[in-house]
Amino acid sequence: MKTILIKNGVIATLGAKNRVLTGHALLIEDGLIKRIAPQKTFKGRYAKVIDASGRIVMPGFINAHMHFYSTFARGLGKAPPSRNFVEILNNLWWRLDKRLTNADSYYSAAIALMDSVRKGTTTLIDHHASPFAIKGSLAAVEKAVRETGLRAALCYEVSDRDGKGRAKEGIEENAAFIAAAQAKDDNTIKGMFGLHASFTISDETLDEAACRGRKLGAGFHVHTAESQADQLHCESHHKLRVVERLRDFGVLGRKSIAAHCVHINGAEMEILKETGTAVVHNPQSNANNSVGIADITGMTAKGVLVGLGTDAMTVNMLEEVRAGLWLQHLKRDPSQGFCETAGALLVNNAVIANRYFRGLGELKQGFAADIAIIDYIPPTPLEAGNFYGHLVFGISQGAVDTTIAAGRVLMENKKLKLDIDETEICRKSRELAGKLWKKF
């Protein structure tokens, strides 16, 4: 069994009862956390010893809503200016996704995943779209995930926007991938049933997707009231609010994710709470698209489980949590939103991820050895009770030195240690992106 001992760092366990431990070491064995104990008790020989002096040792970050395929939009200047969210979709994203091939899906994912390693993110919940290259697209993304050594829950976004045939293909891609992931059950790749958003899905398609997903015991991953346009469409076409419609079709539930929820009301929050559906907040994306600021403070007060995602604006969860906090203050006042925002990242994302995976988000015996080691020497007292403050205002400004997933060192001394060639991946990505841009 491969053993790794991490010593001399400050260990933050996180979990429901976070502990901040000094003078302790952490032992990894066969991909799991074997033991956390006073450092002097470790006297054996280990395959590898990591000196974490001057650093925080904590669980790897979890990104609860991501779009790997958006990598190919980086630097793309061909989209005309957009004045609202629907124009952004039409002018940029729906033009981009139509041109993606399975090779594009692989390379765009690989780039985002390598960047995630650099930022200490070890688990991602992704939402994929490539309507003219649907079949096999999730397998292409899975290949990139496995090659980088991270974990991911994947889905394909079903939508009627490109016709009924594409919608049916999307349903089949989800169903096949979910079944394959369930058969492997390896705690590395999980499948969810992806849906774009209420305003691009007909009743017929939504009913079929919901039935197929429920038969597989899968959760759904759907953009929910991201823009007011989603609510207006639902009310005018279906005489329901978005969350009400999703509930009526059986899409909500403990294993489902409602991403964004910027424009939901109190009654919809109650439905999300009653069904156990997780909400994932994406503050930077919402601000960038000018759709508003989700009331995660209000949702949390009502008992809704709220996590944090990036919607592909970044892979840096520490950047996202800071932006989320500033926006909650802007929406309400500076006395509110601190614990709700930090807790979304540090506690709730693990709760959400553990609905699909096992043993994530806490440094604890028997849990997965998914670890981020970050440069940080605290200039003031550091303890469990003030860890959020140190994270937001201090640790977030430090560099990730080492990233470990499933006991495998993916980055050490700020250098990637992957089995894939980063230079070649980037070269091929540029080549493919250039070809796509010419067709844009």
N, C-alpha and C positions, 0 to 999 in steps of 0.2 A: 504494500500500500504506500502511495506517495504521501509524505508528510511535509508540512510547511509550518514553521514556527514564526509568528510575528511578535517581536519583542520591542520594548522601550517606547512604545507609543502610548497615547491616551486613547483608551477604548470607549467608544460610545455605542452601547448595545442597541439603542432605540427600542422599538416594541412598545406595548402598552405601558410598561414600567421601565422607562429608560434608566440605565445606569451609566455613569461616567467613571471609569476605572483607571487609576494610575498604579504603577508598579505591578501591573498584570501583563500576562502574555496570552496569546491565542494560538491554539494548535489546530491545524487543518489535517484531516486524514481522509483519503479517498473521496475528495470533493465535498466533504461535510465538515462542520465545526465539531471537533472532537472534545475540546475542553477550553475553558477560560478560567484562569486561576492565577494566584500570585506568581510572579515571574520566577522566584527562587525555587519553586516546586518543579520546574522543568529542567531536568538534568540528563535527558536522554540524547540520542543522536537523531538528527532529522535530515531528511533529504535536502531541505533548503531552509535557511534562516533569513528572515527579512528584518532589518533594523529600521524601525519606524520612529527613531528619535526625531523630535521636533515636528511630529505629525499626529493627526487624528486618524484613528482606525474606526471605520463605521461601515454599515451595510451599503452595498452598491445602490445607486439610485434607480428608481423605477419611473419610466415615462409612460403614463397611462393613456395617452392618445397621440399618435404619430402618423405621418404619411411619408414613408421612405421615398416614394416616387417623385416627390417635389424637389429632390436634389437637382434634377435637370432644369429647374427654373432659375437656378442661381446665375445671376448675371444676364438673364434673358431680357432684352429691352424692346422686344417687338410687340408686346401687348399694348394696345391703346389705353390711354388713361381711363380709369373707371370711377364713376361717381357714387356707386353703391355696391352692395354685396353681390347682387345678381349679375351686375355688369362685370365684376371681378371674376366670377365663375365663367361667364361666357367669353370674356376677352382673354383670360389667361388659363385657368385650370382645365376647363373643358376642351380647350384647343390643345393643351399639352397632353392630357391623358389619352386622347384619341390617337396620338402618334406613337405611343409607347409600344415597344416590342418586349418579348420576354427577356431578351438580352439587356434592354434598357432597365427593366425592372430589377434584374440581378445587380447590375452595376450601380444603379442609384441607391439600392439598399446597402450594398457593400460600403459605399462612401459614408453614408449616414451611420452605419454600424461602427466603422473604424473611428469616426468622430466621437461616437458615444463612449467607446473605450477610453478615449482621451479625457472625457469629462466624468468618468466614474459611473456611468450609467450602464447597468448590467441586464436590465429587463425592459422590454418595450412592447407596448400593445399597439399594433399597426393597423391601418385601414387603407387598403390598396384599391386602385382603379386603373384599368387599362382596357377600355371597352372594345378595342379592335385587336386585342391579344389577351383574351381572358383565360382560355384553357391553358393550364400549366403555369400561370403567372404566380400563383402562390408557392408552387414548388421552386420556382426560380428565386423567389425571395427567401424561402426556407434555406436554400443552398447557401446564400450569403450569410444568413444567421448562423448556421452551423459552422461555416468556415471561420467566422470571427469569434466563435466560442461564447456568444451571448445567448440570452433567452428571449423568445418573442411569442406573443399570441397574434395570429394573423387572420385576416378575413378579406373577402372581396366585396366591394360596395355595390350591391344590387341597385339598379336604377332603370326606369323606363325612358330616360332622356335620349337614349340611342336606339329605342325601339324594343318591341316585345322579345324579339329574338335574342338581343344582347342581355335583356333582363333574365331570360331563362338560362342563358349560358352562365350568368353570374350566380344564379341559384345552384346550378350543377357544380360550379367550381367550389363554392362554399361547402356544399354537401360532401363532395368527394374529399376535399382537404380535411374537413373535420373528422370524417371517418378514418382517414389515414393517420391523422395525429392521435386519435383515440386508440388506434391499434398499436401505435408505438409506445404511448404513455411513458415518455422518457424524461419528463420534467424540463425539457428544453424547448420544444415547440408545441403550442396548443392552437386549436382552431376555434374561431368564433364565427357567427353568421353576420356578415356585413350588410348593412343597408345604407344608402346614401342619406336621404332625408325625406320627410313626409311629402314635401312639395314635388318631388320627382318620382314618387312611387304610387302607382294606381292601387285601388282596392284589390284587384285581381292578383297583382304581383305580390302585394304585401301579405295577402292571405296565403298564397302558395309558399312564400318564403317563411312565414311564421310557422306553418304546419311542418315544413321540412326541418326547420331548426329545432322545434320542440320534439319531434320524433328522435332526433339525434341527441337530445338533452343538452343542446348548446345554448350559450348566451348570445344575445344580439348586440351589435355595436353600431349605433346610429347617431348621426348628427341631429340634434334636437333643438329646435327654436334658436338656432344660431343667429339668425336675422329675423327681424320683425316680418319680413316677407314670407317666411315659413308659416308663421301664425296666421297671417292674413289669407294665405292660400288655403290653409286647412279650414279656417272658419267659413270662407266663401264657397269652397267645393264640398266640404264634408260636414259642415255645421258643428264642428268639434274643435277644441284646442288640440295642439299637437300631441301633448302627453296623453290626453284622453283617447285620441285615435290609436296611439301605440298600445295603450292599455287594452282597448277593445279588441285589438287583433292578437293579443297575447304575446306581445313583443317584450314587455317589461318583465322584470324579475331579478332575482338575486345575482344571476350570472350575466346580466345585461349591463351595458354601459350607454348612458345618454350623454353624448359629448356636447359641451357648450352650455345649453340651457340658459342663454342670456335673457330670453324673452318669455319666461314662464311666470305664472302668477302663483299666489298662495295655494290655491286649490290643486294646481299641478304639482307643487312641492309635496303636498300631502299624499298624492298618488305615488310619487316616487318613493316617499318614505314607506308607505303601506306595502308596496310591491318589493321593497328592498333593492331597488335599482340604484346603481352607482351613477353619480354625475361626475364628469371630468371637466374641470375648468381649464381654459387655455387663454390666459389673460393677454399675452403679447399678440397673438393672432387676432383676438377680438378687437384689440386697440388698433392694430394695423388695418383691419378691414372696416373699422369704424362702425361696428355693429352694437357696441355698448359694453357694459361691464356686468358680468353675472353676479348676482347677489349671493355669494357663497356664505357670507356671514348669516344672512337670513335662512338659507337652506340648512346650514349646520344647526342653527337654533331650533329648527323644526325636526331635526333628527335625520336629515338626508345625509348619506355617505358621499362626501365630496373629495375627489382626488385631483391631481394636477397633471396636465399634459402640456405638450409644446405645439401640437398641430404643425410640426415641422418648421416652426420659426427658428428653432435652435435645438440642439441636443443637450444643452447645458441646463440641467434642472436647477442649479443654484442661481443662474441668471433668471430663470422663469419664476422661481419663488419670490425673488426680490421684486420683480415687476408686478406680480400678483398682489403683493402686500401694498405697494404704492397705489395701485388701482383700487383696492378695497378702501384705503384711506380716502381716496378721491371721491369714491362713490358715497361713503358714509361720513366718517370723521376720523382723525388720527388716533382716537382711543379704541377703534374697533378693527377687527380683521386680522390681528397679528397671529394669534394662536390658530385661528381657522385656516389661514393660508399656510403657515409653517406645518401645521398638523396634516394638511392635505398631502403634502409631499412626504413627510417623515413617518406618518402613521397610517393614514388612509390609503395611500398608494399600495402599501403592503397588504392591507386588508383586501383591496380590490384584486391585486395580483394573486393572492392566495386562494381566490375563488377558482382559479384555473391551475395554478402551479402549487408546489408544496414547499413550505419552509423558507419563504423569502422575507426580506425586510427587517431582520433582527439577527443580531449576533448572539446565538444561543446554541447550546449543545444539541446536535442532531439536525440543525438547520443548514441550509445550503451555504457553502463558503463563497458567497458573493460579496466582495469587499472593496471599498474605496479607501485608499490611504492618501490623506490630503495634507499638504504643508500647512502647519499652523502651530505657533507657540502662543498660547493665550497670555495677553498682557494684563488681564484681570482674572479674579477667581472664576474657575470653570467647574460647574457641577450640573447635575441632572436638571435642577430647577431653572437654570438660566441657559440651557444648551441652545434653545431656539434663538436667543439673542446673539450668542456667539456664532451660530450658523449663518444667520442673515447678515450680520454686520462684520463678521471676521472671517470665518471659515470659507464663506462664499468668495472671498477675494484671494484665497490661496490656490495654488496649483495642485491638481491631482497628480500624485507621484506614481502610484501603483494601482492597478485595477485587476481584480481577481474575480473570476466567475467559475462556479462549480469546482473550485480548488485549482483552477488553471490560471497561471499568471499571464495576463494578456498585455499588460504594460508594466514596466518596472523602470525606475529612474527616468520616468517621462519618455521612455522609448517603447514603441509597440513591439510585442514579441509574438506576432501572429504567424500562421503558416502560409498566409497569402502575401503576395508582393504588392505593397502599397503603391509603389511607383508605377507598376504596370497596371494596376486597377485604375489609378487616376488617369493614366495615359489613354486607356481604352474608354474610360468614361467620357473624357473630353472628345474623343473621336465620335462616339455615338451621340453625345449631346449636340455636337456640331452638325451632324447629319439631321437630327431631329429639328434643330433650329432652322435649317434651310427649308424645311417643309412647313414651318409654322405660319 
